[in-house]
Amino acid sequence: MKTVNDSKAEIMTTLNHIRTVYNKLHAQSGLHRPFTFPDAHKLTEGLLLSTWTHWEEFIQEILIIDLATTNDGFLKKDIKKFRTIGAPMRYAEKILNHPDSPEKFIEWDYSVVQKRANNYLAAGHRYPTSLARQNDIDKLKRIRNGIAHKSDKAWDSFIKLVRAAPFSLTGTQLRGMTVGRFAFSHQWNGNFVLIESINVIEECVNELVP
C-alpha cells in the first residue's frame, strides 16, 4: 500500500521538475531567444496551475492514506477486518471523495482537508488548523484563481493582492498585467513569484510529512 512518504517523494520530484522547467524558460525568453515574453508568461501560468494542482492532489492523497491506515481513525476503528488488502484504501476514498467524483469537481483546499481530518481521524493527527505558511498558501490560491477562474471577482482579488504588501505593485506596473507576467517577472521574498510558490508548497509538504 502506498505511504505518505511515497506521496511526498512524488510531489517533491514534480516540484523540482517544475522549478527546472521554469529556470530554463526564463533563460530562453526575450529578444532573439526561442520564447517571446508573452509566450513565457502563458507557459508560466501553466506551471503555476500545475504546482497548485499537485499540492491539492498531495493533501487529498495523504488524507486518504491516513484514513485507510490509522487504527484509531473513523474507518479502522469501526471496521476491524477487511476481506481484501486494498479495501481500506477504497473505503477511505469513498468516504472522503465527493459522491459524484470524478464527474463533478470539488476543491481540495487545505481548510477542507483539515476539517475532514478532524471529522474522520483521531485527535493528534498531522493536520494543524493553520500551516506555518498558511498566509502564503492563501496568497498563492488567489494568484492561482486569477488564472483558473475567468471572473471579475477572481481578477479583482488578484489585483488587490498584488497592490498590497509584500508585492506592492504600482499603477504603472499593473499596466498590461497578467497573472503569468506577474509570476514570471516579479519578486516574492527575493525570488521570482513562481519559484517562491514552489518553495511555499515544499515547506508545507515538509510540515505535513516531516
C-alpha positions as CSV (number, residue, x, y, z in Angstrom):
1,M,0.0,0.0,0.0
2,K,1.2,3.5,-0.8
3,T,2.5,5.5,2.1
4,V,2.5,9.2,2.8
5,N,6.3,9.2,2.3
6,D,5.7,7.8,-1.2
7,S,3.4,10.7,-1.8
8,K,5.9,13.2,-0.5
9,A,8.7,11.8,-2.7
10,E,6.4,12.1,-5.8
11,I,5.4,15.7,-5.2
12,M,9.0,16.8,-4.4
13,T,10.2,15.3,-7.6
14,T,7.4,17.0,-9.5
15,L,8.1,20.4,-7.9
16,N,11.8,20.1,-8.7
17,H,10.9,19.4,-12.3
18,I,8.7,22.4,-12.5
19,R,11.5,24.6,-11.0
20,T,13.9,23.3,-13.6
21,V,11.5,23.9,-16.5
22,Y,10.8,27.5,-15.2
23,N,14.6,28.3,-14.9
24,K,15.2,27.1,-18.4
25,L,12.2,29.0,-19.7
26,H,13.4,32.2,-18.0
27,A,16.9,31.8,-19.6
28,Q,15.4,31.2,-23.0
29,S,12.9,34.1,-23.1
30,G,13.2,37.5,-24.6
31,L,14.6,39.3,-27.7
32,H,16.3,36.9,-30.1
33,R,15.5,33.9,-27.9
34,P,13.2,30.9,-28.6
35,F,10.3,32.3,-26.4
36,T,8.8,35.7,-26.6
37,F,7.7,37.2,-23.2
38,P,4.0,36.7,-23.9
39,D,4.8,33.0,-24.6
40,A,6.8,32.8,-21.4
41,H,4.0,34.4,-19.4
42,K,1.4,31.9,-20.7
43,L,3.7,29.0,-20.1
44,T,4.4,30.2,-16.6
45,E,0.6,30.3,-15.9
46,G,0.6,26.6,-16.8
47,L,3.5,25.9,-14.5
48,L,1.8,27.7,-11.6
49,L,-1.5,25.9,-12.2
50,S,0.4,22.6,-12.2
51,T,2.2,23.5,-8.9
52,W,-1.2,24.2,-7.2
53,T,-2.9,21.1,-8.7
54,H,-0.1,18.8,-7.4
55,W,-0.4,20.4,-3.9
56,E,-4.2,19.7,-3.8
57,E,-3.6,16.2,-5.0
58,F,-1.0,15.6,-2.4
59,I,-3.1,16.7,0.6
60,Q,-6.0,14.7,-0.8
61,E,-3.9,11.6,-1.1
62,I,-2.2,11.7,2.3
63,L,-5.6,12.2,4.0
64,I,-6.9,9.2,2.2
65,I,-3.8,7.2,3.2
66,D,-4.1,8.3,6.8
67,L,-7.8,7.3,7.0
68,A,-7.0,3.9,5.4
69,T,-4.1,3.1,7.6
70,T,-4.6,4.8,11.0
71,N,-6.0,2.3,13.5
72,D,-7.7,4.9,15.7
73,G,-9.3,6.7,12.8
74,F,-13.0,6.5,11.9
75,L,-12.6,3.7,9.3
76,K,-10.4,1.1,11.0
77,K,-11.8,1.9,14.5
78,D,-15.3,0.8,13.3
79,I,-14.2,-2.0,10.9
80,K,-11.7,-4.4,12.4
81,K,-11.2,-6.7,9.5
82,F,-11.4,-6.2,5.7
83,R,-11.9,-9.0,3.1
84,T,-9.2,-7.7,0.7
85,I,-5.9,-5.9,1.1
86,G,-6.9,-2.9,-0.9
87,A,-10.3,-2.5,0.8
88,P,-9.2,0.2,3.4
89,M,-7.9,2.5,0.7
90,R,-11.0,2.1,-1.5
91,Y,-13.3,2.7,1.5
92,A,-11.3,5.8,2.5
93,E,-11.6,7.2,-1.0
94,K,-15.4,6.6,-1.0
95,I,-15.8,8.3,2.4
96,L,-13.6,11.3,1.6
97,N,-14.5,12.0,-2.0
98,H,-17.5,13.8,-3.3
99,P,-20.3,11.3,-4.0
100,D,-20.3,12.3,-7.7
101,S,-16.5,12.3,-8.1
102,P,-14.8,12.3,-10.6
103,E,-17.7,13.7,-12.7
104,K,-18.2,16.7,-10.5
105,F,-15.2,18.8,-9.4
106,I,-14.6,19.8,-5.8
107,E,-11.6,21.7,-4.5
108,W,-9.3,20.0,-2.0
109,D,-8.4,23.2,-0.2
110,Y,-6.3,22.8,2.9
111,S,-9.0,24.1,5.2
112,V,-11.4,21.5,3.8
113,V,-8.8,18.8,4.3
114,Q,-8.2,19.9,7.9
115,K,-11.9,19.8,8.7
116,R,-12.2,16.3,7.2
117,A,-9.2,15.2,9.3
118,N,-11.0,16.5,12.4
119,N,-14.1,14.5,11.4
120,Y,-12.5,11.2,10.4
121,L,-9.1,11.0,12.2
122,A,-8.4,10.8,15.9
123,A,-7.1,13.8,17.8
124,G,-3.4,14.5,17.3
125,H,-3.4,13.9,13.6
126,R,-0.9,15.6,11.3
127,Y,-3.1,18.4,10.0
128,P,-2.8,21.7,12.1
129,T,-5.6,24.2,11.9
130,S,-3.2,26.6,10.2
131,L,0.1,25.7,8.4
132,A,3.2,27.7,9.2
133,R,2.9,29.4,5.8
134,Q,-0.9,29.4,5.7
135,N,-0.9,33.1,4.8
136,D,1.3,32.4,1.8
137,I,-0.8,29.4,0.8
138,D,-3.8,31.8,0.8
139,K,-1.9,34.3,-1.4
140,L,-1.0,31.5,-3.8
141,K,-4.6,30.4,-4.0
142,R,-5.7,33.9,-5.0
143,I,-2.9,34.0,-7.6
144,R,-4.0,30.6,-9.0
145,N,-7.6,31.7,-9.0
146,G,-6.7,34.6,-11.2
147,I,-5.8,32.1,-13.9
148,A,-8.3,29.3,-13.2
149,H,-11.4,31.4,-12.7
150,K,-12.3,33.7,-15.5
151,S,-14.4,36.0,-13.4
152,D,-14.3,39.6,-12.3
153,K,-14.2,38.5,-8.7
154,A,-11.1,36.4,-9.1
155,W,-9.4,39.1,-11.1
156,D,-10.2,41.8,-8.6
157,S,-9.0,39.6,-5.8
158,F,-5.7,39.1,-7.7
159,I,-5.2,42.8,-8.4
160,K,-6.0,43.7,-4.7
161,L,-3.4,41.1,-3.6
162,V,-0.6,42.4,-5.9
163,R,-1.2,46.0,-4.9
164,A,-0.7,45.2,-1.3
165,A,2.5,44.1,0.6
166,P,4.6,42.2,0.1
167,F,4.2,42.8,-3.7
168,S,3.2,46.5,-3.6
169,L,2.9,46.9,-7.4
170,T,2.1,50.4,-8.6
171,G,-0.5,51.5,-11.1
172,T,2.3,51.8,-13.8
173,Q,3.5,48.2,-13.0
174,L,-0.1,46.9,-13.4
175,R,-0.5,48.2,-17.0
176,G,-0.8,45.1,-19.2
177,M,-0.6,42.8,-16.2
178,T,-1.5,39.2,-16.5
179,V,-1.0,36.5,-13.8
180,G,1.6,34.8,-16.0
181,R,3.6,38.1,-16.3
182,F,3.4,38.6,-12.6
183,A,4.5,35.1,-11.8
184,F,7.3,35.2,-14.4
185,S,8.7,38.6,-13.8
186,H,8.0,39.8,-10.2
187,Q,9.6,39.0,-6.9
188,W,8.3,37.4,-3.7
189,N,10.7,37.1,-0.7
190,G,13.7,37.6,-3.0
191,N,12.7,35.0,-5.6
192,F,10.6,35.1,-8.7
193,V,7.0,34.5,-7.8
194,L,6.8,31.1,-9.4
195,I,9.9,29.9,-7.6
196,E,8.7,31.2,-4.3
197,S,5.3,29.5,-4.9
198,I,7.2,26.2,-5.3
199,N,9.2,27.0,-2.1
200,V,5.9,27.6,-0.2
201,I,4.4,24.3,-1.3
202,E,7.7,22.4,-0.4
203,E,7.7,23.8,3.1
204,C,4.1,22.9,3.6
205,V,4.7,19.4,2.3
206,N,7.7,19.0,4.8
207,E,5.5,20.3,7.6
208,L,2.8,17.7,6.9
209,V,5.2,14.8,6.2
210,P,8.5,15.6,8.0
